[in-house]
Structure formats: C-alpha cells, structure tokens
Amino acid sequence: MKKLYLNYLASFSGLSKEVWWLALITLINRAGTMVIPFLSLYLTQNLSFTLENVGSIMTCFGLGSLVGAWLGGKLTDLYGYYKVMLISLFLTGVLFITIQFLRDFWHICFGIFILMVAADAFRPAAFVALSAYSKPENKTRSVSLVRLAINLGFSAGPALGGILIASVGYEGLFWADGGTCIIASILLLLILNPKRAKVSDDIIIKSSRSAYTDFHYLIFIVSMILFSFAFVQYFSTIPIFYKEIHALDEFKIGLLLALNGFTIFAFEMPLIKYMENKPWSKLTHVLVGLILVGLSFLVLNIFNWTGILLIGMLLMTIGEMIAFPFSNAFAMDRAKKGNQGEYMALYTIAFSISHVFAHNSGMKSIAEFGFEITWYGITLICLMGILLLAYLKNEMQKT
C-alpha cells in the first residue's frame, strides 16, 4: 500500500510550479461554471421558454464556443497567450454577471453567444501557456494535471450551484460564476505574469505556416472530431439509455457518471506516467484510447445484463484518460511547426463541433432507429477514427 501511495505521489513530480498555478486557476474557473448544468432549467422554469427556444439558445452556445476557440487561437498568435487568457477570464466574469439581466429571447441568444466566444477564447491560449510552462518530457502529465483540475471543477460546480439555487436563487449562481472568473483573472495577473513566471520550454517560433495547410494535422483533427462525437454521448444519450432500457433511477445514474470523475481523479496521473514509459508514439496511445471508447458502446449491444453498464463506463473512462492527454500533447508538439494559437484552436474546435452536432444527432438517431442501431453507429464512427489514426501513423512513419 505504501509503495502504491509513493508511486502515486511520484506521478506528480517534476511538474513546474507554473503548471500547478495554471491548474489551480483552471480549477477555480471550471468550478465557477455552475450556470451551465442548470441553464436549461433556468430558461424553462424562470424565463418560461419553450424547449424549442432552449434548443435554439443551446445552438448559440455551441456556435459561440466554435467562434471563441477560433478567435482565441488567432489572438494568441497575434498578442500572446497571457493577454488572451487574462482578458478572456475577466470578460467572461463580467458577462456571466450581465446575462442574468437579459429576458428577451433574442437578447439571450446573442448574450449566450458572446459569453461563449469570450469563455472559449481561453482554451487555445491556455494550451499554448501549458506548453510554454512545461518541460518537453512533462507535457503529457501537465495536460493530465489540468484535466484533473477541470474534472474536480466540474464535479464541485454543480454541487455548489445546487446549494446556491436552493439558498439564494439563480441570481446567486450568476454572481458566483462571474466572481470566480474574475478571481481567476486576478490570480493569473498576480502569479503567472510572464515577467515573474518561468517559461520552461520556449516554443515561440516565428513561422508563417498555417495549421490549415498541415495535411497530417488536419487528418488528426478529423479523427478527434469522430472521437469527440462518440465521447459526448456519455453525457447526453447514454443517461437516457440507462433510464429507459435498464430502468435506473437518477441516483444510480448519478453514481455511474460520478465513477467517471472519480476514476480520472484517482488513476489518470499514475496511468499516464506508466504509459509514457512504453515505447509507443503519442498517436498509438490515442489510437488505443479510441479503441476502448468504441468497445464501450459495442458491449452495450452484446450483453443485456445491467452490470455491463459499469464495464462500459470504465472502458470509456480509461479510453478517455489515455486519448485526451496524448492527443493534446501531440497537438502541442505539432504546434511547434507553426502558429501555436491556430494549431491549438483547431484542436479545441474539434471538440466544440461535437457539442453543436453530436448531442442532437444522437437524440434523433435514438428516436428514429432505437438504441441498438445508434450504438452500432457510434461504434462505426469510432472505427473510422481508428482507421484515420492508423493511416496517419503510417504516413508519419514514412516521412
């Protein structure tokens, strides 16, 4: 037991203090996104919008995320990651506070769109910062640490949000969201100012090369879109499958979803440290992760007993723990060849696209064809991503 504990602690060693501060800022920021899980409830119960209205507003949410990721990458290449991160955090805080005063449907559509543009401009800039603050050999584990912070934030946020709604109402939620973003921007200003913080790996390369002309990278991005398309089903269509087919109540569904966050918290860092010691390329690791995610859907059709839901969730979670950090590290390495912000923006956009299309497509497929055909379809999407990654790996080995 002591050896396991020491190995667990060792998986965190060697990371720069700047990466730890960036993880803390991310934790504060993500814990502050309490509004997001309750947004549909707020719109229907407090503002009396129809489900069709809510669907349109969530489309604006996804489109804002796409534009924000693209804009964040462009601005990062023009002005540097630090300024983009600082302005994004502060503006997001102000906009979260402001959005509660909007009542008209079109005003809220526009407000949500602008909010997400400001919020998601942070992501490509943060990835470039993470690369700059990490030594080359620690980049994958640095990504895992920030992912750990994101998962902790997403776990704590809804719980805190529920308490705030019960005690002071939705108004307190918007003020808390805005306040935490502003606090995160102040921490960034005080601690991670480039004049004070140490840059471990200077990746700023003056190059006119665009990520949009990097053929190999574009293949990688398409595979990430396919991966994300499957991954997000676990947070939209899969819970419906749990309830309608296996008759699980909300408490048991919540426990299954919580298993994802707990497993990541407990095992991702040691797992990544272990995987890094294998003589595999980053693309091979991503490919293995995608295979596990695909299997997590396939087993739901092959076996009917309820216990398979636990196995499916673990397969997806382990696949996610492997695929996300190594795909992120691959993108950061590739970004050394050109405009870092643009490269990381494309990586972010790959996952934003899934939020625009994947949830809606999954719901429509279930309504039209049922769960079994939908899960086979998602497995096929994973297979397409696997084949693309295998092709890309082969092409890169040639060159």
C-alpha positions as CSV (number, residue, x, y, z in Angstrom):
1,M,0.0,0.0,0.0
2,K,2.8,2.4,0.9
3,K,4.5,1.6,-2.4
4,L,1.3,2.4,-4.3
5,Y,1.0,5.7,-2.4
6,L,4.6,6.7,-3.1
7,N,4.2,5.8,-6.8
8,Y,1.0,7.9,-6.9
9,L,2.9,10.9,-5.5
10,A,5.8,10.3,-7.9
11,S,3.4,10.7,-10.8
12,F,3.0,14.4,-9.9
13,S,6.7,15.0,-9.5
14,G,8.8,17.2,-11.9
15,L,5.9,19.5,-12.9
16,S,6.8,23.2,-12.8
17,K,5.1,25.4,-10.2
18,E,3.6,27.5,-13.1
19,V,1.8,24.4,-14.3
20,W,0.4,23.9,-10.8
21,W,-0.8,27.5,-10.6
22,L,-2.4,27.2,-14.1
23,A,-4.2,24.0,-12.8
24,L,-5.4,25.9,-9.8
25,I,-6.7,28.8,-11.9
26,T,-8.4,26.3,-14.2
27,L,-10.0,24.6,-11.1
28,I,-11.4,28.0,-9.9
29,N,-12.6,28.8,-13.4
30,R,-14.3,25.4,-14.0
31,A,-15.8,25.2,-10.6
32,G,-17.3,28.6,-11.4
33,T,-19.1,27.3,-14.4
34,M,-22.1,26.4,-12.2
35,V,-24.6,28.0,-14.6
36,I,-24.0,25.6,-17.4
37,P,-25.6,22.4,-15.9
38,F,-28.6,24.4,-14.8
39,L,-29.0,26.6,-17.9
40,S,-31.9,24.7,-19.4
41,L,-33.7,24.6,-16.1
42,Y,-33.2,28.4,-15.7
43,L,-34.5,29.1,-19.2
44,T,-37.6,26.9,-18.9
45,Q,-38.6,27.5,-15.2
46,N,-37.5,31.1,-14.6
47,L,-38.0,32.6,-18.0
48,S,-40.7,30.2,-19.3
49,F,-39.1,29.5,-22.6
50,T,-40.2,26.5,-24.7
51,L,-38.0,23.5,-25.3
52,E,-37.6,24.7,-28.9
53,N,-36.4,28.1,-27.6
54,V,-33.9,26.3,-25.3
55,G,-32.7,24.3,-28.3
56,S,-32.0,27.4,-30.2
57,I,-30.2,29.1,-27.3
58,M,-28.0,25.9,-26.9
59,T,-27.2,26.1,-30.6
60,C,-26.0,29.7,-30.0
61,F,-24.0,28.3,-27.0
62,G,-22.2,25.8,-29.3
63,L,-21.6,28.3,-32.1
64,G,-20.1,30.8,-29.6
65,S,-17.8,28.0,-28.4
66,L,-16.6,27.4,-32.0
67,V,-16.1,31.1,-32.8
68,G,-14.4,31.6,-29.4
69,A,-11.9,28.8,-30.0
70,W,-11.0,30.1,-33.5
71,L,-10.7,33.7,-32.3
72,G,-8.7,32.7,-29.2
73,G,-6.2,30.9,-31.4
74,K,-5.8,33.9,-33.8
75,L,-5.4,36.4,-30.9
76,T,-2.9,34.1,-29.2
77,D,-0.7,34.2,-32.3
78,L,-1.0,37.9,-32.5
79,Y,-0.7,39.1,-28.9
80,G,0.5,36.0,-26.9
81,Y,-1.3,33.5,-24.6
82,Y,-1.1,35.6,-21.5
83,K,-3.1,38.6,-22.7
84,V,-5.7,36.4,-24.2
85,M,-6.1,34.3,-21.0
86,L,-6.3,37.4,-18.8
87,I,-8.9,39.3,-20.9
88,S,-10.9,36.1,-21.6
89,L,-11.3,35.3,-17.8
90,F,-12.2,38.9,-16.9
91,L,-14.7,39.4,-19.7
92,T,-16.3,36.0,-19.0
93,G,-16.8,37.1,-15.4
94,V,-18.5,40.3,-16.4
95,L,-20.7,38.6,-19.0
96,F,-21.8,35.9,-16.5
97,I,-23.0,38.6,-14.2
98,T,-24.7,40.5,-17.0
99,I,-26.5,37.6,-18.6
100,Q,-28.9,37.3,-15.6
101,F,-30.5,40.7,-16.5
102,L,-31.5,39.6,-20.1
103,R,-35.1,38.5,-20.6
104,D,-35.8,38.7,-24.3
105,F,-35.2,35.5,-26.3
106,W,-33.0,37.2,-29.0
107,H,-31.1,39.1,-26.4
108,I,-30.3,35.9,-24.5
109,C,-29.3,34.1,-27.8
110,F,-26.9,37.0,-28.5
111,G,-25.7,37.2,-24.9
112,I,-25.0,33.4,-24.6
113,F,-23.2,33.5,-28.0
114,I,-20.9,36.4,-26.8
115,L,-20.4,34.8,-23.4
116,M,-19.1,31.6,-25.1
117,V,-16.9,33.5,-27.5
118,A,-15.2,35.2,-24.6
119,A,-15.1,32.0,-22.4
120,D,-13.7,29.6,-25.1
121,A,-11.1,32.0,-26.3
122,F,-9.3,31.0,-23.1
123,R,-8.8,27.4,-24.1
124,P,-6.3,27.6,-27.0
125,A,-4.4,30.3,-25.1
126,A,-4.3,28.0,-22.0
127,F,-2.9,25.1,-24.1
128,V,-0.1,27.3,-25.5
129,A,0.6,28.5,-22.0
130,L,0.7,24.9,-20.7
131,S,3.2,24.0,-23.4
132,A,5.3,27.0,-22.6
133,Y,5.4,26.3,-18.8
134,S,6.1,22.5,-19.3
135,K,9.4,20.8,-19.9
136,P,9.1,18.7,-23.1
137,E,9.2,15.4,-21.2
138,N,6.4,16.5,-18.8
139,K,3.9,17.9,-21.3
140,T,1.5,14.9,-21.3
141,R,1.4,14.8,-17.5
142,S,1.0,18.6,-17.4
143,V,-2.1,18.1,-19.6
144,S,-3.3,15.4,-17.2
145,L,-2.9,17.7,-14.2
146,V,-5.0,20.4,-15.8
147,R,-7.6,17.8,-16.8
148,L,-7.7,16.7,-13.2
149,A,-8.4,20.3,-12.2
150,I,-11.2,20.5,-14.9
151,N,-12.8,17.3,-13.6
152,L,-12.6,18.5,-10.0
153,G,-14.1,21.8,-11.0
154,F,-17.0,20.2,-13.0
155,S,-17.7,17.9,-10.0
156,A,-17.7,20.6,-7.4
157,G,-19.5,23.2,-9.6
158,P,-22.9,21.5,-9.9
159,A,-23.0,20.7,-6.2
160,L,-22.2,24.3,-5.2
161,G,-24.7,25.5,-7.8
162,G,-27.5,23.4,-6.4
163,I,-26.8,24.8,-2.9
164,L,-26.8,28.4,-4.2
165,I,-30.1,27.9,-6.1
166,A,-31.7,26.4,-3.0
167,S,-30.5,29.2,-0.8
168,V,-30.5,32.5,-2.8
169,G,-31.9,31.5,-6.2
170,Y,-30.5,31.7,-9.7
171,E,-29.2,35.2,-9.3
172,G,-26.6,34.0,-6.8
173,L,-25.5,31.5,-9.4
174,F,-24.7,34.1,-12.0
175,W,-22.9,36.3,-9.4
176,A,-20.8,33.3,-8.2
177,D,-19.9,32.3,-11.7
178,G,-18.9,35.8,-12.6
179,G,-17.0,36.3,-9.4
180,T,-14.9,33.1,-9.7
181,C,-13.9,34.0,-13.3
182,I,-12.8,37.5,-12.1
183,I,-10.9,35.9,-9.1
184,A,-9.2,33.6,-11.6
185,S,-8.1,36.5,-13.7
186,I,-6.7,38.3,-10.7
187,L,-4.7,35.2,-9.7
188,L,-3.4,35.0,-13.3
189,L,-2.3,38.7,-13.1
190,L,-0.6,38.3,-9.8
191,I,1.1,34.9,-10.2
192,L,1.5,33.9,-13.8
193,N,2.6,37.2,-15.2
194,P,5.3,36.3,-17.8
195,K,7.7,38.9,-16.2
196,R,7.5,36.8,-13.0
197,A,6.8,33.3,-14.2
198,K,9.4,31.0,-15.6
199,V,8.9,29.6,-19.1
200,S,10.3,26.0,-19.2
201,D,10.0,25.4,-23.0
202,D,10.2,28.4,-25.3
203,I,8.0,27.3,-28.2
204,I,7.5,30.7,-29.8
205,I,8.7,30.1,-33.4
206,K,8.2,32.8,-36.0
207,S,6.6,30.9,-38.8
208,S,4.0,31.7,-41.4
209,R,2.9,28.1,-41.6
210,S,-0.8,27.7,-41.0
211,A,-2.4,24.7,-39.3
212,Y,-5.0,24.7,-42.1
213,T,-2.2,23.7,-44.6
214,D,-0.8,20.9,-42.4
215,F,-2.3,17.8,-44.1
216,H,-1.3,15.4,-41.4
217,Y,-2.6,17.6,-38.6
218,L,-6.0,18.0,-40.4
219,I,-6.3,14.2,-40.5
220,F,-5.6,14.1,-36.8
221,I,-8.3,16.8,-36.2
222,V,-10.9,14.8,-38.2
223,S,-10.1,11.8,-36.0
224,M,-10.6,13.9,-32.9
225,I,-14.0,15.1,-34.1
226,L,-15.0,11.5,-34.6
227,F,-13.7,10.6,-31.1
228,S,-15.5,13.6,-29.5
229,F,-18.7,12.7,-31.3
230,A,-18.7,9.4,-29.5
231,F,-17.4,10.6,-26.2
232,V,-20.1,13.3,-25.6
233,Q,-22.8,10.7,-25.9
234,Y,-22.0,9.6,-22.4
235,F,-23.3,12.9,-21.2
236,S,-26.4,13.2,-23.3
237,T,-27.9,10.0,-24.8
238,I,-26.3,7.3,-22.5
239,P,-28.1,8.5,-19.4
240,I,-31.4,8.1,-21.3
241,F,-30.3,4.5,-22.2
242,Y,-29.6,3.9,-18.5
243,K,-33.1,5.0,-17.5
244,E,-35.3,3.7,-20.4
245,I,-33.7,0.3,-21.1
246,H,-32.1,-0.6,-17.7
247,A,-34.6,1.3,-15.5
248,L,-32.0,3.0,-13.4
249,D,-33.2,5.9,-11.2
250,E,-31.5,9.3,-11.1
251,F,-29.4,8.4,-8.1
252,K,-27.9,5.3,-9.8
253,I,-27.3,7.2,-13.0
254,G,-25.5,9.9,-11.0
255,L,-23.3,7.3,-9.3
256,L,-22.3,5.8,-12.7
257,L,-21.4,9.3,-14.1
258,A,-19.6,10.1,-10.8
259,L,-17.5,6.9,-11.4
260,N,-16.0,8.7,-14.4
261,G,-14.8,11.7,-12.5
262,F,-13.6,9.6,-9.5
263,T,-11.6,7.2,-11.8
264,I,-9.9,10.1,-13.5
265,F,-9.1,11.8,-10.2
266,A,-7.6,8.6,-8.7
267,F,-5.9,7.0,-11.6
268,E,-5.2,9.3,-14.6
269,M,-1.8,10.7,-13.4
270,P,-0.3,7.3,-12.5
271,L,-1.7,5.7,-15.7
272,I,-0.2,8.5,-17.9
273,K,3.2,8.1,-16.1
274,Y,3.0,4.4,-16.7
275,M,2.0,4.8,-20.4
276,E,4.8,7.3,-21.0
277,N,7.4,4.6,-20.2
278,K,6.1,2.4,-23.0
279,P,7.9,2.7,-26.4
280,W,4.8,3.9,-28.2
281,S,4.2,7.1,-30.1
282,K,1.6,9.6,-28.9
283,L,-0.6,8.6,-31.9
284,T,-0.5,4.9,-30.8
285,H,-1.7,5.9,-27.3
286,V,-4.6,7.9,-28.8
287,L,-5.5,5.0,-31.1
288,V,-5.6,2.6,-28.0
289,G,-7.9,5.1,-26.2
290,L,-10.3,5.4,-29.1
291,I,-10.5,1.6,-29.4
292,L,-11.5,1.4,-25.7
293,V,-14.2,4.1,-26.3
294,G,-15.6,2.2,-29.3
295,L,-15.7,-1.0,-27.3
296,S,-17.6,0.7,-24.5
297,F,-20.5,1.2,-26.9
298,L,-20.2,-2.2,-28.6
299,V,-20.5,-4.1,-25.3
300,L,-23.8,-2.4,-24.5
301,N,-25.4,-4.2,-27.5
302,I,-23.6,-7.6,-27.0
303,F,-24.6,-8.0,-23.3
304,N,-28.0,-7.3,-21.7
305,W,-27.2,-7.6,-18.0
306,T,-27.1,-4.3,-16.1
307,G,-23.6,-4.9,-14.8
308,I,-22.3,-4.2,-18.4
309,L,-23.1,-0.5,-17.8
310,L,-20.3,-0.4,-15.2
311,I,-17.9,-2.1,-17.6
312,G,-18.9,0.2,-20.4
313,M,-18.3,3.3,-18.2
314,L,-14.9,2.0,-17.2
315,L,-13.9,1.3,-20.8
316,M,-14.9,4.8,-21.9
317,T,-13.2,6.4,-18.9
318,I,-9.9,4.5,-19.4
319,G,-10.1,5.3,-23.1
320,E,-10.7,9.0,-22.3
321,M,-7.8,9.1,-19.8
322,I,-5.4,7.8,-22.4
323,A,-6.7,9.6,-25.5
324,F,-7.2,13.1,-24.2
325,P,-3.7,13.8,-22.7
326,F,-1.7,12.1,-25.5
327,S,-3.8,13.8,-28.2
328,N,-3.3,17.1,-26.5
329,A,0.4,16.5,-26.3
330,F,0.5,15.5,-30.0
331,A,-1.2,18.8,-30.9
332,M,1.2,20.8,-28.7
333,D,4.2,19.1,-30.3
334,R,2.8,19.8,-33.8
335,A,2.2,23.4,-32.9
336,K,5.9,23.9,-32.8
337,K,5.9,23.8,-36.6
338,G,3.9,27.0,-37.0
339,N,1.3,29.2,-35.4
340,Q,0.7,27.8,-31.9
341,G,-2.6,29.5,-31.3
342,E,-4.0,28.4,-34.6
343,Y,-3.0,24.8,-34.0
344,M,-4.4,24.6,-30.5
345,A,-7.6,26.4,-31.7
346,L,-8.2,23.7,-34.3
347,Y,-7.7,21.1,-31.5
348,T,-10.3,22.9,-29.4
349,I,-12.7,23.4,-32.3
350,A,-12.7,19.6,-32.9
351,F,-14.4,19.1,-29.5
352,S,-16.7,22.2,-29.9
353,I,-18.1,20.8,-33.2
354,S,-19.3,17.7,-31.3
355,H,-21.4,19.9,-28.9
356,V,-23.1,21.6,-31.9
357,F,-24.0,18.4,-33.8
358,A,-23.4,15.2,-31.7
359,H,-26.0,15.6,-29.0
360,N,-28.8,16.4,-31.4
361,S,-27.7,13.7,-33.9
362,G,-27.6,11.1,-31.1
363,M,-31.1,12.1,-29.8
364,K,-32.6,12.0,-33.4
365,S,-30.9,8.6,-34.1
366,I,-32.4,7.1,-30.9
367,A,-35.9,8.4,-31.8
368,E,-35.6,7.2,-35.4
369,F,-33.8,3.9,-35.1
370,G,-33.5,3.0,-31.4
371,F,-30.6,2.5,-29.1
372,E,-29.1,-0.7,-30.6
373,I,-28.7,0.8,-34.1
374,T,-27.4,4.1,-32.6
375,W,-24.7,2.3,-30.5
376,Y,-23.6,0.3,-33.6
377,G,-23.5,3.6,-35.5
378,I,-21.3,5.2,-32.7
379,T,-19.0,2.2,-32.8
380,L,-18.6,2.6,-36.6
381,I,-17.7,6.3,-36.0
382,C,-15.0,5.2,-33.6
383,L,-13.8,2.6,-36.1
384,M,-13.5,5.4,-38.7
385,G,-11.4,7.4,-36.3
386,I,-9.2,4.4,-35.5
387,L,-8.6,3.8,-39.2
388,L,-7.7,7.5,-39.8
389,L,-5.2,7.4,-36.9
390,A,-3.7,4.2,-38.2
391,Y,-3.3,5.8,-41.6
392,L,-1.8,8.9,-40.1
393,K,0.7,6.9,-38.0
394,N,1.8,5.0,-41.1
395,E,2.2,8.2,-43.2
396,M,4.2,9.9,-40.5
397,Q,6.5,7.0,-40.1
398,K,7.2,7.2,-43.9
399,T,8.2,10.8,-43.6
